[in-house]
Amino acid sequence: MIATTTSRHMTWRSSERSCAAYEDQDIFVHCAANVRVTVFAALDRVIRQCGTVEAARATMRDLDRPDVWRTFVDGVLDEYR
């Protein structure tokens, strides 16, 4: 299990490193609100698993404050284009 906490926020880079380290294993990532986990899982699907950006955005439509997360996701994806 990879936990995210309010005292030590997981960043996209730390999430990416963790996912790569456990690439051949199932992992469980926990976040109290599940927002960060949803966003990071969507990013992982796009960047590492060749998923579509549209599918990632669809995952985030129901999130609280989707505009904030959309900006974050667009920034991360811009680094990989």
N, C-alpha and C positions, 0 to 999 in steps of 0.2 A: 504494500500500500504506500502511495506517495501522498502525504497529507499537505494541504495548504492551510495556513493559519493566519490569523489577523496580525500576529506578531512578526511573522516572517513570510511575506508574500512571495509566492512563486512567480517568477517572471516567465515570459515566453522562452527565453534562452535556457533557463534552468529546466523548464518543462521539456524542451527539445532534447537536452542532454539526457534527462531521465528516460524519455521514451526510447532514445537510441540505445541506452545502456541495457534496456530490457526488451529489445526489439523482438526477440523470439519468444517472449512470455506474455501472458495476460497480465495487465496491471490494473489496479484500482486506484483512482485518484479521487480524493475527497476534498470538497470545498463546502462550507456550511450553506452557502446560497446556491451552489452548483452553477453559478454564472461563469466563473473563471474556468471551471472544468469543461463546460459546454464549449466555450470559445477556444480553449486550447485543443480540445479533441477535434473540433472543426478545422483548426489550423493544421493539426497533424495530418488529418485526412487529405487536405489540399497539398501540403508541402511534401510530405513523406510518402503518402499513399496514392498520389496522383488523382485525387478527387477533384471535383469541380468547385470553383469559387461560388457558383450559384447554389450548389448543395450546402456549402458552408454557411452562406448567408441565410438560406432557408432555415437552418438549424437555429439561427439567432433571432429570428423574427419575433418569437414569443418572450425574449429576455426582457428583464427590467432594464430600462435605459438603453435600448438597442442602438441609439445614435452614438453613444459613447463607445460601445463595443465595436460598432461598424468602423469608426475612425481608427480604433486600435488595430483591428484586423487589416484594414486597408494599408496601414503603416507597415505592419509586419510583412504582408504580401508584397508590398513595393520593394522590400529588401531582397526578395527571391525572384523578382522578374528580371 
